[in-house]
């Protein structure tokens, strides 16, 4: 890759080191740095270590069969101490032993990213002290999963050191120890360590002079470890699934709560709408009642008009009766006058008969004339008497008809007034009962809805209270975990102080050894000036690297402590979250039941509102039918009154005939 090649060129120019084509070709490959079977001097190894410390692009490094010098191996391992991208490292065939093994142990203490480490065909077992430091670093490492230690001349002591490291290590899954000399004691130590280690699933012990019984026991223990590893993987997968389900449930419960709030708001709106519609309908009914009362008042006014018309007809009948009485008196007077005239004439005739017969004869003619006149008058009188009788009979019939018509009108008016009053009373009673029923139903509906709303609010308050309690529990547990973490941090800081003191002691020893080396270098300056210059530069660079490494060591130790505390915290949080998940699952079931009940209640309310709307429509149709019936009856009454009034007004026109 171009960036790595540029960095390599810059560092080579900075430290006056010769550039190698094989290194450039290997860096051009990108994430894989393969320098197997290449001869590399100390300067190139220092530059490569600096590149691995600075860059985070390399993930796989291989220095197989390079026969690197101790200083070169140390510089590479120092660079890997500050690296966080390399996952696999192969140092096969480099005769690592002594101080280089100490550098390897230091790298394992500070590097937590290397997963696969291959150390085949080295000499780690020649020095038990360096191998014990390597095992201590390996036991405290938290990232290494594969370790290859084939053909490293490991003896019984090395086996015991490895067993101690395995008791403390909880991440290594495969360990290759083929073609060493661990022996029976080392095998038993490894078997005892497997009782405490549950992560190691593969251990190759061919060519170590270990009895078959111990090997079979180790294989049995490894089988148990593999099964436990499978169980742990399943547990982690299940915890991940439970986490996802928890997140989904939390999102779903939040959506359900929002949906419930929306449905409650919609129910509030529908209730307010139904209340407004009920109030509007009651207002319309009141307006209809007012209109009906106005119509009744109009009917009362019409009734008064009809009464006034009847009074006028009665007055006209009384006037006709007065006229008839006057005519009868005139007839009596004319009859009396005629009788007096007849008497006077008879007296005159008798006087005339007594005075003279002549006058009788003369008067006979007059008498005959008078008789004819009397006959005519009697005929006229009889005609007048018949006319008077006819008039009296007509008057009597008219009076009877008028009385019958009046009685009928009065009966009709009484019946109609009674009917109208009864209908009005019935309508008023029905209206009052309907209004009371509507108000009672409305009050019941409001009470039921308020009860349901209060129940829903109570359930929501309970759910909120439960959620608040859970939050309080979580906060308390978090506070307890934080306190525990603080205590752990203080403990780790104390341990770090002790470790720093030990490192300072080691640095003093290293400085003493460095002084000895400087004296040796002064002796060698006379022989080779160029080597002294390069060594001085390398020493200055090493001093700077040591300072950087001290700072990086402190940072890495802090990171290790934080990672361990985070792992413990995550485990505790997982347990707490699992318990919370169970509680939340129960709460979600309760919420689902409450949601179903609310949905049922809403459906019942909608059904009841539809029934009430249908009843209101039926009542409106009944009111319309009653209004039409009342209008028809009013029209009938008006037509009957008009006919009676016209007939009553038509009688005087027949009297002059």
C-alpha positions as CSV (number, residue, x, y, z in Angstrom):
1,X,0.0,0.0,0.0
2,X,1.3,3.5,-0.9
3,X,0.9,4.9,2.6
4,X,2.9,2.2,4.2
5,X,5.7,2.5,1.6
6,X,5.8,6.3,2.1
7,X,6.0,5.8,5.8
8,X,8.8,3.2,5.4
9,X,10.8,5.6,3.1
10,X,10.4,8.5,5.5
11,X,11.6,6.5,8.5
12,X,14.5,5.0,6.6
13,X,15.6,8.5,5.6
14,X,15.2,9.8,9.1
15,X,17.3,7.0,10.7
16,X,19.8,6.5,7.8
17,X,18.8,2.9,7.1
18,X,19.0,1.2,3.8
19,X,15.7,0.5,2.0
20,X,15.0,-3.1,1.1
21,X,12.9,-4.1,-1.9
22,X,11.5,-7.2,-0.2
23,X,10.2,-5.0,2.6
24,X,8.6,-2.6,0.1
25,X,7.0,-5.5,-1.8
26,X,5.6,-6.9,1.4
27,X,4.2,-3.5,2.5
28,X,2.6,-3.1,-0.9
29,X,0.4,-6.1,-0.2
30,X,-1.6,-4.1,2.3
31,X,-3.1,-5.7,5.4
32,X,-0.7,-8.7,5.3
33,X,3.0,-8.2,6.0
34,X,4.7,-11.4,5.0
35,X,8.5,-11.4,5.3
36,X,9.2,-15.1,5.7
37,X,12.6,-16.4,4.8
38,X,14.1,-12.9,4.5
39,X,17.3,-11.6,6.1
40,X,16.5,-8.5,8.0
41,X,19.0,-6.4,10.0
42,X,18.3,-4.6,13.3
43,X,17.6,-1.2,11.6
44,X,14.9,-2.5,9.3
45,X,13.3,-4.4,12.2
46,X,13.2,-1.1,14.2
47,X,11.6,0.7,11.3
48,X,9.1,-2.1,10.9
49,X,8.3,-1.9,14.6
50,X,7.8,1.9,14.3
51,X,5.5,1.4,11.3
52,X,3.4,-1.2,13.2
53,X,3.2,1.2,16.2
54,X,2.1,4.1,14.1
55,X,-0.1,2.5,11.4
56,X,-3.4,0.6,12.0
57,X,-3.6,-0.9,8.5
58,X,-1.7,-4.2,9.1
59,X,-3.7,-7.1,10.4
60,X,-1.4,-10.1,9.8
61,X,2.4,-10.3,10.3
62,X,4.8,-13.2,9.5
63,X,8.5,-13.4,10.2
64,X,8.9,-17.1,9.7
65,X,12.5,-18.5,9.4
66,X,14.1,-15.1,9.4
67,X,16.6,-15.9,12.1
68,X,16.2,-12.4,13.5
69,X,18.6,-11.1,16.1
70,X,17.6,-10.3,19.6
71,X,17.6,-6.6,19.1
72,X,15.5,-6.9,15.9
73,X,13.0,-9.1,17.7
74,X,12.8,-6.7,20.6
75,X,12.2,-3.7,18.3
76,X,9.4,-5.6,16.5
77,X,7.8,-6.6,19.7
78,X,8.1,-3.1,21.1
79,X,6.2,-1.8,18.0
80,X,3.5,-4.4,18.6
81,X,3.1,-3.2,22.2
82,X,1.4,-0.1,20.9
83,X,-0.4,-1.7,18.0
84,X,-4.2,-2.3,17.9
85,X,-4.8,-3.8,14.5
86,X,-2.6,-6.9,14.1
87,X,-4.6,-10.1,14.8
88,X,-2.1,-12.8,13.8
89,X,1.7,-13.0,14.5
90,X,4.0,-15.7,13.3
91,X,7.6,-15.8,14.7
92,X,8.5,-19.3,13.6
93,X,12.2,-20.3,13.5
94,X,13.8,-17.2,15.1
95,X,15.6,-18.9,18.1
96,X,13.7,-16.8,20.6
97,X,15.1,-17.2,24.1
98,X,16.3,-15.2,27.1
99,X,15.8,-11.4,26.8
100,X,13.8,-11.8,23.6
101,X,11.4,-14.0,25.5
102,X,11.1,-11.3,28.2
103,X,10.3,-8.8,25.3
104,X,7.6,-11.3,24.1
105,X,6.1,-11.4,27.6
106,X,6.1,-7.6,27.7
107,X,4.3,-7.5,24.4
108,X,1.6,-10.0,25.6
109,X,1.0,-7.9,28.7
110,X,0.3,-4.7,26.8
111,X,-1.2,-6.0,23.5
112,X,-4.8,-7.1,23.7
113,X,-5.6,-7.5,19.9
114,X,-3.4,-10.5,18.8
115,X,-5.6,-13.6,18.5
116,X,-3.2,-16.1,16.9
117,X,0.5,-16.4,17.9
118,X,2.8,-18.9,16.3
119,X,6.2,-19.6,18.1
120,X,7.2,-22.9,16.5
121,X,10.8,-23.9,16.3
122,X,12.2,-21.5,18.9
123,X,14.1,-22.1,22.1
124,X,11.8,-20.7,24.8
125,X,12.3,-23.7,27.1
126,X,16.1,-23.2,27.5
127,X,15.7,-20.5,30.1
128,X,13.1,-21.3,32.7
129,X,13.1,-17.7,34.1
130,X,12.2,-16.1,30.8
131,X,9.6,-18.8,30.0
132,X,8.0,-18.2,33.5
133,X,7.7,-14.5,32.7
134,X,6.2,-15.4,29.3
135,X,3.7,-17.7,31.0
136,X,2.8,-15.0,33.5
137,X,2.1,-12.5,30.6
138,X,0.2,-15.2,28.7
139,X,-2.0,-15.9,31.8
140,X,-2.9,-12.2,32.1
141,X,-3.6,-11.7,28.4
142,X,-7.3,-11.4,27.5
143,X,-7.3,-11.6,23.7
144,X,-5.1,-14.6,22.6
145,X,-7.1,-17.6,21.4
146,X,-4.5,-19.7,19.5
147,X,-0.9,-20.4,20.7
148,X,1.6,-22.6,18.8
149,X,4.6,-23.7,21.0
150,X,5.8,-26.7,18.9
151,X,9.4,-27.8,19.1
152,X,10.5,-25.2,21.8
153,X,12.4,-27.6,24.1
154,X,9.9,-27.3,26.9
155,X,10.5,-29.4,29.9
156,X,8.6,-30.4,33.0
157,X,9.1,-27.0,34.7
158,X,7.8,-25.4,31.5
159,X,4.7,-27.6,31.7
160,X,4.0,-26.5,35.3
161,X,4.5,-22.8,34.3
162,X,2.0,-23.4,31.4
163,X,-0.5,-25.1,33.8
164,X,-0.3,-22.1,36.2
165,X,-0.9,-19.7,33.2
166,X,-3.9,-21.8,32.0
167,X,-5.5,-21.6,35.4
168,X,-5.6,-17.8,35.1
169,X,-6.3,-17.5,31.4
170,X,-9.9,-17.5,30.3
171,X,-9.7,-16.8,26.5
172,X,-7.3,-19.4,24.9
173,X,-9.2,-22.1,23.0
174,X,-6.3,-24.0,21.2
175,X,-2.8,-24.8,22.4
176,X,-0.3,-26.8,20.4
177,X,2.6,-28.3,22.5
178,X,3.7,-31.1,20.1
179,X,7.3,-32.3,20.0
180,X,8.4,-31.1,23.4
181,X,9.6,-32.9,26.6
182,X,6.9,-32.0,29.1
183,X,6.7,-35.4,30.6
184,X,4.4,-37.0,33.1
185,X,4.7,-34.3,35.7
186,X,3.9,-31.6,33.2
187,X,0.9,-33.6,31.8
188,X,-0.5,-34.0,35.3
189,X,-0.1,-30.3,36.0
190,X,-1.9,-29.5,32.7
191,X,-4.7,-31.9,33.7
192,X,-5.1,-30.2,37.0
193,X,-5.1,-26.7,35.3
194,X,-7.9,-27.9,33.0
195,X,-10.1,-28.4,36.0
196,X,-10.0,-24.6,36.5
197,X,-9.9,-23.6,32.8
198,X,-13.2,-23.9,30.9
199,X,-12.3,-22.2,27.6
200,X,-9.5,-24.5,26.2
201,X,-11.1,-26.9,23.8
202,X,-8.0,-28.3,21.8
203,X,-4.6,-29.3,23.2
204,X,-2.1,-31.2,21.1
205,X,0.5,-33.2,23.3
206,X,2.0,-35.6,20.7
207,X,5.7,-36.3,21.3
208,X,5.8,-35.2,25.0
209,X,6.3,-38.5,26.8
210,X,2.9,-38.2,28.6
211,X,1.1,-41.5,29.5
212,X,-2.0,-42.4,27.6
213,X,-4.1,-42.3,30.7
214,X,-3.3,-38.7,31.3
215,X,-3.8,-37.9,27.6
216,X,-7.3,-39.6,27.7
217,X,-8.2,-37.7,30.9
218,X,-7.0,-34.4,29.3
219,X,-9.1,-35.3,26.2
220,X,-12.2,-35.9,28.4
221,X,-11.7,-32.6,30.1
222,X,-11.2,-30.9,26.7
223,X,-14.5,-32.5,25.6
224,X,-16.3,-31.0,28.6
225,X,-14.7,-27.7,27.8
226,X,-15.8,-27.8,24.2
227,X,-19.4,-28.7,25.3
228,X,-19.3,-25.8,27.8
229,X,-17.9,-23.5,25.1
230,X,-20.9,-24.5,22.9
231,X,-23.2,-23.8,25.7
232,X,-21.6,-20.4,26.3
233,X,-21.9,-19.6,22.6
234,X,-25.6,-20.6,22.7
235,X,-26.0,-18.5,25.9
236,X,-24.3,-15.5,24.2
237,X,-26.4,-16.0,21.1
238,X,-29.6,-16.3,23.2
239,X,-28.6,-13.2,25.2
240,X,-28.1,-11.3,21.9
241,X,-31.5,-12.6,20.7
242,X,-33.0,-11.6,24.1
243,X,-31.4,-8.2,23.7
244,X,-32.9,-7.8,20.3
245,X,-36.3,-9.0,21.5
246,X,-36.0,-6.6,24.5
247,X,-35.3,-3.7,22.2
248,X,-38.1,-4.8,19.9
249,X,-40.4,-5.2,22.9
250,X,-39.4,-1.8,24.2
251,X,-40.1,-0.2,20.8
252,X,-43.3,-2.1,20.5
253,X,-44.4,-1.2,24.0
254,X,-43.6,2.5,23.3
255,X,-45.5,2.3,20.0
256,X,-48.4,0.6,21.9
257,X,-48.4,3.3,24.5
258,X,-48.4,6.0,21.8
259,X,-51.2,4.1,20.1
260,X,-53.1,4.0,23.4
261,X,-52.6,7.7,23.9
262,X,-53.7,8.4,20.4
263,X,-56.8,6.1,20.9
264,X,-57.5,7.8,24.2
265,X,-57.3,11.2,22.5
266,X,-59.5,9.9,19.7
267,X,-62.0,8.6,22.2
268,X,-61.9,11.9,24.0
269,X,-62.6,13.7,20.7
270,X,-65.4,11.2,19.8
271,X,-66.9,11.7,23.3
272,X,-66.7,15.5,23.0
273,X,-68.3,15.2,19.5
274,X,-71.0,12.9,20.8
275,X,-71.6,15.3,23.7
276,X,-71.8,18.2,21.3
277,X,-74.1,16.3,19.0
278,X,-76.3,15.4,22.0
279,X,-76.4,19.0,23.1
280,X,-77.1,20.1,19.5
281,X,-79.9,17.5,19.2
282,X,-81.3,18.6,22.6
283,X,-81.2,22.2,21.3
284,X,-83.0,21.2,18.1
285,X,-85.6,19.3,20.2
286,X,-86.1,22.4,22.3
287,X,-86.4,24.5,19.2
288,X,-88.9,22.0,17.9
289,X,-90.8,22.2,21.1
290,X,-90.8,26.0,20.9
291,X,-92.0,25.8,17.3
292,X,-94.8,23.4,18.4
293,X,-95.7,25.7,21.3
294,X,-95.9,28.6,18.8
295,X,-98.1,26.4,16.6
296,X,-100.3,25.6,19.5
297,X,-100.5,29.3,20.3
298,X,-101.5,29.8,16.6
299,X,-104.1,27.1,17.0
300,X,-105.4,28.8,20.1
301,X,-105.7,32.1,18.1
302,X,-107.5,30.2,15.4
303,X,-109.8,28.7,18.0
304,X,-110.5,32.2,19.4
305,X,-111.2,33.4,15.9
306,X,-113.6,30.5,15.4
307,X,-115.3,31.3,18.7
308,X,-115.7,34.9,17.6
309,X,-117.2,33.7,14.3
310,X,-119.6,31.5,16.3
311,X,-120.5,34.5,18.4
312,X,-121.2,36.6,15.3
313,X,-123.4,33.8,13.9
314,X,-125.2,33.6,17.3
315,X,-125.8,37.4,17.2
316,X,-127.1,37.1,13.6
317,X,-129.5,34.3,14.7
318,X,-130.7,36.5,17.5
319,X,-131.3,39.3,15.0
320,X,-133.3,37.0,12.8
321,X,-135.4,35.9,15.8
322,X,-136.1,39.6,16.6
323,X,-137.1,40.2,13.0
324,X,-139.5,37.2,13.1
325,X,-141.0,38.5,16.4
326,X,-141.6,41.9,14.8
327,X,-143.3,40.3,11.8
328,X,-145.6,38.2,14.0
329,X,-146.6,41.4,15.9
330,X,-147.4,43.2,12.6
331,X,-149.6,40.2,11.6
332,X,-151.5,40.3,14.8
333,X,-152.2,44.0,14.5
334,X,-153.4,43.6,10.8
335,X,-155.7,40.8,11.9
336,X,-157.2,42.9,14.7
337,X,-157.6,45.9,12.4
338,X,-159.4,43.6,9.8
339,X,-161.8,42.3,12.5
340,X,-162.6,45.8,13.7
341,X,-163.3,46.9,10.2
342,X,-165.6,43.9,9.7
343,X,-167.5,44.7,12.9
344,X,-167.9,48.3,11.9
345,X,-169.1,47.3,8.5
346,X,-171.6,44.8,9.9
347,X,-172.9,47.5,12.2
348,X,-173.2,49.9,9.3
349,X,-175.1,47.3,7.3
350,X,-177.5,46.6,10.1
351,X,-178.1,50.4,10.5
352,X,-178.5,50.6,6.8
353,X,-181.0,47.7,6.8
354,X,-183.0,49.4,9.5
355,X,-183.1,52.8,7.8
356,X,-184.2,51.7,4.5
357,X,-184.7,48.8,2.3
358,X,-183.7,50.7,-0.6
359,X,-180.5,51.4,0.9
360,X,-180.5,47.5,1.5
361,X,-180.9,46.9,-2.1
362,X,-178.4,49.5,-2.9
363,X,-176.3,48.3,-0.3
364,X,-176.6,44.6,-1.2
365,X,-174.4,45.3,-4.1
366,X,-172.0,47.0,-1.8
367,X,-172.3,44.1,0.6
368,X,-171.7,41.7,-2.0
369,X,-168.8,43.7,-3.0
370,X,-167.7,43.9,0.6
371,X,-168.2,40.1,1.0
372,X,-166.0,39.6,-2.0
373,X,-163.5,42.0,-0.5
374,X,-163.9,40.1,2.8
375,X,-163.4,36.8,1.1
376,X,-160.4,38.2,-0.6
377,X,-159.2,39.5,2.7
378,X,-159.9,36.2,4.4
379,X,-158.1,34.4,1.5
380,X,-155.2,36.8,2.0
381,X,-155.4,36.2,5.8
382,X,-155.4,32.5,5.3
383,X,-152.5,32.8,2.9
384,X,-150.7,35.0,5.3
385,X,-151.4,32.6,8.1
386,X,-150.0,29.7,6.0
387,X,-147.0,31.8,5.2
388,X,-146.6,32.7,8.9
389,X,-146.9,29.0,9.8
390,X,-144.4,28.1,7.2
391,X,-142.1,30.8,8.4
392,X,-142.6,29.6,12.0
393,X,-141.8,26.1,10.9
394,X,-138.8,27.2,8.9
395,X,-137.7,29.3,11.9
396,X,-138.1,26.3,14.2
397,X,-136.2,24.0,11.8
398,X,-133.6,26.7,11.4
399,X,-133.4,27.1,15.1
400,X,-133.2,23.3,15.6
401,X,-130.6,23.1,12.8
402,X,-128.7,26.0,14.3
403,X,-128.9,24.4,17.8
404,X,-127.8,21.0,16.3
405,X,-125.0,22.7,14.3
406,X,-124.0,24.7,17.4
407,X,-124.1,21.5,19.6
408,X,-122.2,19.7,16.9
409,X,-119.7,22.5,16.6
410,X,-119.4,22.7,20.3
411,X,-119.0,18.9,20.5
412,X,-116.5,19.0,17.7
413,X,-114.7,21.9,19.3
414,X,-114.8,20.1,22.7
415,X,-113.6,16.9,21.2
416,X,-110.9,18.6,19.1
417,X,-109.8,20.7,22.0
418,X,-109.7,17.6,24.2
419,X,-107.9,15.7,21.5
420,X,-105.5,18.5,20.9
421,X,-105.0,19.0,24.7
422,X,-104.5,15.2,25.1
423,X,-102.1,15.1,22.2
424,X,-100.3,18.1,23.5
425,X,-100.1,16.6,26.9
426,X,-99.0,13.2,25.5
427,X,-96.5,15.0,23.3
428,X,-95.3,17.0,26.2
429,X,-95.1,13.9,28.4
430,X,-93.4,12.0,25.6
431,X,-91.0,14.9,25.0
432,X,-90.3,15.2,28.7
433,X,-89.9,11.5,29.1
434,X,-87.7,11.3,26.0
435,X,-85.7,14.3,27.1
436,X,-85.3,12.8,30.6
437,X,-84.4,9.4,29.0
438,X,-82.0,11.1,26.7
439,X,-80.5,13.1,29.6
440,X,-80.4,9.9,31.7
441,X,-78.8,7.9,28.9
442,X,-76.4,10.7,28.2
443,X,-75.5,10.9,31.9
444,X,-75.1,7.1,32.1
445,X,-72.9,7.2,28.9
446,X,-70.9,10.0,30.3
447,X,-70.5,8.2,33.7
448,X,-69.6,5.0,32.0
449,X,-67.1,6.8,29.7
450,X,-65.7,8.7,32.7
451,X,-65.3,5.4,34.6
452,X,-63.7,3.8,31.6
453,X,-61.4,6.8,31.2
454,X,-60.6,6.8,34.9
455,X,-59.9,3.1,34.7
456,X,-57.7,3.5,31.7
457,X,-55.9,6.5,33.3
458,X,-55.5,4.4,36.5
459,X,-54.1,1.5,34.5
460,X,-51.8,4.0,32.7
461,X,-50.8,5.5,36.0
462,X,-50.1,2.0,37.4
463,X,-48.0,1.2,34.3
464,X,-46.1,4.5,34.7
465,X,-45.7,3.8,38.4
466,X,-44.3,0.3,37.6
467,X,-42.0,1.8,34.9
468,X,-40.9,4.5,37.4
469,X,-40.2,1.7,40.0
470,X,-38.3,-0.2,37.4
471,X,-36.3,2.9,36.6
472,X,-35.6,3.5,40.3
473,X,-34.5,-0.1,40.6
474,X,-32.3,0.2,37.6
475,X,-30.8,3.5,38.9
476,X,-30.2,1.9,42.3
477,X,-28.5,-1.1,40.7
478,X,-26.5,1.2,38.5
479,X,-25.4,3.3,41.5
480,X,-24.4,0.1,43.3
481,X,-22.5,-1.2,40.2
482,X,-20.8,2.2,39.9
483,X,-19.8,2.2,43.5
484,X,-18.5,-1.4,43.0
485,X,-16.6,-0.2,39.9
486,X,-15.1,2.7,41.8
487,X,-13.9,0.3,44.5
488,X,-12.5,-1.9,41.7
489,X,-10.8,1.1,40.1
490,X,-9.2,2.1,43.4
491,X,-8.0,-1.5,43.9
492,X,-6.7,-1.6,40.3
493,X,-4.9,1.8,40.8
494,X,-3.2,0.4,43.9
495,X,-2.2,-2.7,41.8
496,X,-1.0,-0.4,39.0
497,X,1.2,1.6,41.5
498,X,2.8,-1.7,42.7
499,X,3.3,-2.7,39.1
500,X,4.8,0.7,38.2
501,X,7.2,0.4,41.2
502,X,8.3,-3.1,39.9
503,X,8.7,-1.7,36.4
504,X,10.8,1.2,37.8
505,X,13.0,-1.4,39.6
506,X,13.3,-3.3,36.3
507,X,14.1,0.0,34.5
508,X,16.9,0.6,37.0
509,X,18.3,-2.8,36.3
510,X,17.9,-2.2,32.6
511,X,19.7,1.2,32.9
512,X,22.6,-0.6,34.8
513,X,22.8,-3.1,32.0
514,X,22.6,-0.3,29.5
515,X,25.6,1.4,31.2
516,X,27.5,-1.9,30.9
517,X,26.5,-2.1,27.2
518,X,27.7,1.5,26.7
519,X,31.1,0.6,28.1
520,X,31.3,-2.4,25.8
521,X,30.2,-0.2,22.9
522,X,33.0,2.3,23.8
523,X,35.5,-0.6,23.5
524,X,34.0,-1.4,20.1
525,X,34.1,2.2,18.9
526,X,37.8,1.9,18.3
527,X,37.1,-1.0,16.0
528,X,34.1,0.3,14.0
529,X,33.2,4.0,14.0
530,X,30.2,3.5,11.8
531,X,28.6,1.0,14.2
532,X,29.1,3.4,17.1
533,X,27.2,6.2,15.3
534,X,24.4,3.9,14.4
535,X,24.3,2.5,17.9
536,X,24.2,6.0,19.5
537,X,21.2,6.9,17.2
538,X,19.6,3.6,18.1
539,X,20.1,4.2,21.8
540,X,18.6,7.7,21.6
541,X,15.7,6.2,19.7
542,X,15.3,3.4,22.2
543,X,15.3,5.9,25.1
544,X,12.4,7.8,23.4
545,X,10.7,4.6,22.7
546,X,11.0,3.6,26.3
547,X,9.4,6.8,27.4
548,X,6.6,6.3,24.9
549,X,6.3,2.7,26.0
550,X,6.0,3.8,29.7
551,X,3.2,6.1,28.8
552,X,1.6,3.5,26.6
553,X,1.9,0.9,29.3
554,X,0.1,3.2,31.7
555,X,-2.6,3.8,29.2
556,X,-2.9,0.1,28.3
557,X,-3.1,-0.9,32.0
558,X,-5.9,1.7,32.5
559,X,-7.6,0.3,29.4
560,X,-7.2,-3.3,30.7
561,X,-8.8,-2.2,34.0
562,X,-11.6,-0.5,32.2
563,X,-12.2,-3.4,29.9
564,X,-12.4,-5.9,32.9
565,X,-14.7,-3.5,34.8
566,X,-16.8,-3.1,31.6
567,X,-17.0,-6.9,31.2
568,X,-18.2,-7.3,34.8
569,X,-20.6,-4.4,34.4
570,X,-21.9,-5.9,31.1
571,X,-22.4,-9.3,32.8
572,X,-24.2,-7.7,35.7
573,X,-26.3,-5.6,33.3
574,X,-27.1,-8.7,31.3
575,X,-28.5,-10.4,34.4
576,X,-30.4,-7.3,35.4
577,X,-31.7,-6.8,31.8
578,X,-32.9,-10.4,31.7
579,X,-34.8,-9.9,34.9
580,X,-36.2,-6.7,33.6
581,X,-37.1,-8.4,30.4
582,X,-39.1,-11.0,32.3
583,X,-40.9,-8.2,34.2
584,X,-41.4,-6.3,31.0
585,X,-42.8,-9.3,29.3
586,X,-45.3,-9.7,32.1
587,X,-46.1,-6.0,31.9
588,X,-46.5,-6.3,28.1
589,X,-49.0,-9.1,28.6
590,X,-50.9,-7.0,31.1
591,X,-50.8,-4.0,28.7
592,X,-52.0,-6.2,25.8
593,X,-54.9,-7.4,28.0
594,X,-55.8,-3.8,28.9
595,X,-55.5,-2.7,25.3
596,X,-57.9,-5.5,24.2
597,X,-60.3,-4.4,27.0
598,X,-60.1,-0.8,25.9
599,X,-60.7,-1.8,22.2
600,X,-63.7,-3.8,23.3
601,X,-65.0,-0.8,25.4
602,X,-64.4,1.5,22.4
603,X,-66.3,-0.9,20.1
604,X,-69.2,-1.1,22.6
605,X,-69.2,2.7,22.8
606,X,-69.3,3.0,19.0
607,X,-72.1,0.5,18.9
608,X,-74.1,2.4,21.6
609,X,-73.5,5.7,19.8
610,X,-74.8,4.2,16.6
611,X,-77.9,2.8,18.4
612,X,-78.5,6.2,20.0
613,X,-78.2,7.9,16.6
614,X,-80.7,5.4,15.1
615,X,-83.1,6.1,18.1
616,X,-82.7,9.9,17.5
617,X,-83.4,9.5,13.8
618,X,-86.5,7.4,14.6
619,X,-87.7,10.0,17.1
620,X,-87.2,12.7,14.6
621,X,-89.2,10.8,12.0
622,X,-92.0,10.3,14.6
623,X,-91.9,14.0,15.4
624,X,-92.2,14.7,11.7
625,X,-95.2,12.3,11.4
626,X,-96.8,14.0,14.5
627,X,-96.3,17.4,13.0
628,X,-97.9,16.3,9.7
629,X,-100.8,14.8,11.6
630,X,-101.3,18.0,13.6
631,X,-101.1,20.0,10.4
632,X,-103.7,17.8,8.8
633,X,-106.0,18.1,11.8
634,X,-105.6,21.8,11.8
635,X,-106.5,21.9,8.2
636,X,-109.5,19.8,8.8
637,X,-110.6,22.0,11.7
638,X,-110.1,25.1,9.6
639,X,-112.1,23.7,6.7
640,X,-114.9,22.6,9.1
641,X,-115.0,26.0,10.8
642,X,-115.0,27.7,7.4
643,X,-117.9,25.5,6.2
644,X,-119.8,26.1,9.4
645,X,-119.2,29.8,9.1
646,X,-120.2,29.9,5.4
647,X,-123.4,28.0,6.1
648,X,-124.2,30.2,9.1
649,X,-123.6,33.3,6.9
650,X,-125.7,31.8,4.1
651,X,-129.0,31.5,6.1
652,X,-130.0,35.2,6.1
653,X,-129.9,35.3,2.3
654,X,-132.8,32.7,2.2
655,X,-135.1,34.7,4.6
656,X,-136.2,37.4,2.1
657,X,-137.6,34.8,-0.2
